[in-house]
Amino acid sequence: MVFETLDHTGHEQIVFCHNKDAGLKAIIAIHSTVLGPALGGTRMWNYATEEEALNDVLRLSRGMTYKNAVAGLNLGGGKAVIIGDASQDKSEALFRAFGQFVESLNGRYITAEDVGIDVNDMEYVYRETEYVTGVHQVHGGSGDPSPFTAYGTLQGLMATLNKKHGDEEVGKYSYAVQGLGHVGMEFVKLLKERGAKIFVTDINQKLVDRAVNEFGAEAVGLDEIYDVPADVYSPCALGGTVNENTLDRLKAKIICGAANNQLANNAIGDEVTKRGILYAPDYAVNAGGVMNVALELDGYNRERAMRMMRTIYHNLGRIYEIAERDGIPTYQAADRMAEERIEKIGKLKLSMGRGTPRFQGRIRGN
C-alpha cells in the first residue's frame, strides 16, 4: 500500500518515527532533493487516524517541493507531522526524540515550525540536530516566520489585484479572512494598515475578539465566512476549504490567502477558472516564511529577507503569464513553472556531476 502510494506521488523517502518513552509518533516525508536538501516544517496535529497523518504529510511535502521551486530556492521539498494534541501532548522529551530522527537523516531533511509548533518547541529539536531553521535569533536564526509569510501573502495579493483589477490598492477592497493563527492575524494587521474592510472567523473566539478590537474587523460565524460579500476570499487556516460545498457560496472574484492546499481537488481549480475567479496559487503566495528561514542557511539578514519577500509579487505575475500563454488554470501554471525549474536544474546538476548540496548547519555551543 505505502510503496504503491510512493510510486504515484514520487516521494524519495518516508521515515516513521516512534519513541514510546517520549510519546513520539511522527512521520517525515522527503518528496524531492533535486534542487537541494528537503526543507519543510513540522506540523503537530491530533489526526483521527495514522492513515490521515500519512496522507497529510505526503500532500504537504509534495507542496513544499513546488513551493521551494517557484520561490527560486536551492532546496527540495519535505515535511513532517507529529501525531498529538499540541495543547497538551508537548514535552521536551518528545521534541528532542524527534530531533534525533531529523539528525539521523544527515541533512537530507531540514525542519522548521508549522501548525501547532512554535519557536520554543524548535529549541528542543535544535538541541539534538543542527538541521533546523526558524530557531531563536541567539542561534543565528530568524525566529517566528509568520510575519514574513503574511508579508509575502500581501505581495501575492497585490500582484493578484493588479492582474484582476489593474491596481494594487489593497484598501479599496474587502476581505473574508478565514483563520487567525500567527499568519492570519499578521495578515489582518497588514490589511487594516491599508484601510481595508475585513471579515474574520476562527475556531478560537479569543482570536476573533482580538481581530475585532485591535483591527476593526467584523466577526462572522465559522460557516458564514463563505457567504459574506467580500471581494477577496483569504483562507489562512487548514486546506481544502474551496470545495463542492463552498464554491457556489463565494461572492469573491479573487481567492488569495496563506493556507496550504486551498483547492479540494483539481476539478475545483478548473471550475474556479471557469467562473472567472482568479486563484492565486497558495504555495506561491505563502512562500514568504520558507524564503525567510532559507536565508538562515547562508547567514540570516533581515533586510535581505524583506527584499526576497517582494519577489513573490513577480512570481505571481509570471504564473499569470504562463496561465494566459498556455490557456490553463493558474494552479496548473504554478505547477508548470515549478516543474520546468526542477527539470532544468536537475539536468544541469547531472551534466556537472554534482549531487545534492548539504546544509552545513550552525556552530552550536554545548
N, C-alpha and C positions, 0 to 999 in steps of 0.2 A: 504493500500500500504506500509506504513512505517513499520507496525508490521510484514507483510509478509517478508519484507526485513530483519528485525532483526531476524526472525526465521531462515532465510537462512544463515546470516552472524555470528550469535551467539553473537551479542553485548548485553551487560548488560544494557546500558543506553544511551539515546540520549537527549541532552539538547539544545533547541532552545533559543538563547539569543537575546533579542531585547530591545533597548532603543532608542526611537525616538529622544529625545533631544540630545543624544550623537552621533546619526547617526550609532548606532551599530546594525549590523545584523551578527550573528555568530552562529556556531554550535559546540558543544562539544560532542565528541563520546567516550564513555568508552567501550572498547571491552572486557577486562578481568581484574579482580583484584585477580585472583587465586594466583599469585606469590607475590602480594603486590599492593600498590596503582598504579593506571594507570598513567604512565609518558609518555609524548609525547609533541612535540612542537606545537606552534600556527602558522598557515600559513595565510598570508593576500594576497588575490588574487582576481582579478576582474573577477569573474566567470560570464559566459554568462547567466546562469540560477541558481535558487536556487536548483534545482534538481542536477545540475552538482556539486554544492558545497557539497550537502549531499553525493553523490556518492564518492566524493574525500575523505571526512573526514571518511567515513566508511572504505574505502580501506586503507587509511593511518593508522588509529587506529588499524586495524587488523594487519597490518605490524609491528606496534610497539610492539604488544604482542609477536610476533615471534622474533623480533629483541632483545627485552629485555631478552627473554628466552634463546636464543642462546648465548647471551653475558654473561649469568650466573648471571644476576642481580635479586635481590629480588623485582622486580617491574612488574606490569602488563602493559597493553597497552592502550593508549588513544591518542587522537589528537583533535585539534581544528582548525577551519578555520574562519577567519573574511572576510566577503564579502566586497570588496572595492579595490580601486586603491591605492597601497602602496605609489605611488609617489605624491598623492595629498589629500587623504582622512584621513590621520593620524591626531590625536589630543590627547591631554591629557585626555579630557573627554571620548573619545572612549575607550582608553585603561583602564582607571580607571573603566568605566562601565563594561568592560569585566572582569576585576579583581574581581568585586563584584560577578559576576556569578561563577567564579572559587572558590571564598571563600564560596559560598553557598553550594558547594559540600563537604565541611568539610574534605578535604584531600583524597577523592576518586580519584581525578584527580590533578596531578601536571604538570604545564605547563613550557614551555621554548620557546626560539625563533626558528623560522623556516623561510621558504622562505618569503621574504617581511617584516620581523621583525628583529629588532636589539636590542642590549642591552639597548639602551636608551628607546625604547618602553617598554621593560620589567621593567624598573624602575617605570613607571607609574602603570603597573599592580601590582608591588610589594607594592605600596602604599596602595593597597586595600586587599592584601592577602599574606600570607607567603608561599602559595603553588606554589612557583616559583623557578626554577633553572636557572642557566646561568645569574644570576644578577651580578652586578659590584662587584669587589673584596672588596670594602669597606664594603660590607654587608656580607662578608664571602663567596662570590660566586667565580666563576671561569671566568666570563666574556664570551667573544665570544667563542663558542665551535668549530668554523670552523677549526682552526689549528689542533685540536685533531681528528676531523673527517677525515681530509686529511692525517694525520699521520697514523691513523688506516687503511685507504684505502691503503696506501703504504704497511702496514704489510700484508693485504689481497692479494695485488698484488704479493709480494714476495713469499707467500705460493703458489699462483697460478702458477707463473713462475716455481717454483720448481717442482710442480706436472706435468706441461706440458713439461718443457724442462730440468729438473734436475739441475737447478741452480737458484740463486737469484740475478743475476747480472742485475739490472734494466737498467743500461746504455747500455747494449748490444742490447736493443730492441727499437722499435719506437711506438709512442702512438698517437691515434686520440682522443683528449680531447674535448668533446662537453659540453660547458658551463663553463664560467669563473667568476662565482659568488664567494662568500667568500671561499667556499670549493674548487671549481675548480681551482681558481688561486693559492691557497696554494698547491694543488696537483701538478700543473705545476711547481711551485717553487721546490718542493721536487724532481721531475723528473729531472729538469735541474741540480740540485746539484749533481746528479748521472750520468750526462753526456748523458742523453737520447735525442733522436730526437723526437720532439713534433710538431704535427699539432694541431691547435686550431681553434675554431669557437665560436661565441656568437652573440646574437642579439644586444649587446651593442658594438659598434665599438671602443669606448674608452678602453674597457677592452681588446679587441683583440690587439689594438695598444700597450697596456702596456705589454701584454704577449710577443709580438714580440720584443719590445725594451728592456725589462728588462731580459727576459729569453730566447731570441733567438729562439722563436717558429716560425713556418711557418703558416701564416694565410690562411684559406680556407673559401669558402662560406658556408652558413648555410646548404645547401643541399649537398654540396660536401664532407662533413666530412665522409660520408658513403663510399666514393669511393677511399679514399687515401690508399696507400699501407702500412698501419701500421700493426705492429704485434699485437697490443692491441687496442681494442675499449674501450674508457673510458667515458661513459655517466655520466656527472656531472650536468645536468640540470634537466628538468622535466622528468617524466616517459614515458614508452610505446614506446621508440624510436627503440627498436628491435621488428620489426613487419613484416607483409607480404610485405610491400613496401620496406623495407630496408635490410632485411636479405640476399637476393641474392647479394646485392652490397658490403657487408662487406668482406674485404680481411683478416681481423684479425682472428687469431685462438684462441684468448682469449677475453672475454668480462669481464672487471673489472673496475668499476667506483663507484662514490659516490651517484648517483641518486637513488631515490626510485622507485620501481616497473618498472624496466627497460624492462622486457618482457611484450609484449602487452597482452599475454594470455598464458595458459599452453601449448597449441598446439605449439606455437612458441618455448617454452622451450624444448619441445620434439624434434622439428626439429633442434634446435641448437645442441643438443646432437648427433643426427643422422649425422650431418655434421662434427663431430669431433671438434667442437668449445667448449672450456672449459669455462663455465659460472660460475663466482664467484658470488654466491647469494648476491644480493645487501644489504639486511638487515644485513647480517653477516659482510660484508665488511665495511659498513658505520656506524658501531656501536660505533666508537670512540667518537663521540660527546655526545651520550647518556651515555656512560660509564663515561665520564668526569663529566657531570653535576650530574650524580647519586651519585658521591662521595661527593657532597655538602651536601647530606642528613646526612652524618656521620661526617662532618667536612672536608673541602677540603684540599688536599695536592697534589701539582703539581707533585712531584716525584712519588707518588703512582699512579697518573693518567697516567703518561707515561708508567709505568710498566704494568698497566692494558691494555693500547692500544696494547701492544705486545701479549696479549692473543688472539687477532684477528687472528694472524698467526696460532696458534694452533687450533682455532675454524674452520678455513677453512680446515686445514688438516683433522680434524675429519669429516667434511662434505664430503670430497672427499673419505674418508674411507667408510663411510656409503653408498655413491653412488655406489662404487665398490662392497661392501658386498651384497647389496640388488639389484644390477642391475637396478638402477633407475637414472633419470637425477639429476643433482646437486640441482636444485631448489626444487625437492621433498625431497632430502636428508636433506636439511636445515630445511624444514618443519617438517620432521620426528624427527630430533634432538630436535627441539623446543617442539613439541607435547609430546615427551617422557618425557622431563623435567617437563613440566606443569602437566602432569598426575601424575608423581611420587611425586612431591612436593605437589600437591593438595591432594593426598591420605594421605601423611604424616601429613598435617595440620588437616585433618579430624580426623585422628587417635589420634592426640594430643589435639584435641578440640580447635585449635587456629583459630582465624579469620584473616582477612586482617590487617596487621600492618599499623598504620597511621604514616604519615610524621609529626614529631613533630614541624618542622619549626625552624626558627631562632628567636632570640630575637631582635626585632626592637626597634629603638628609636622613639620618637614622630615625 
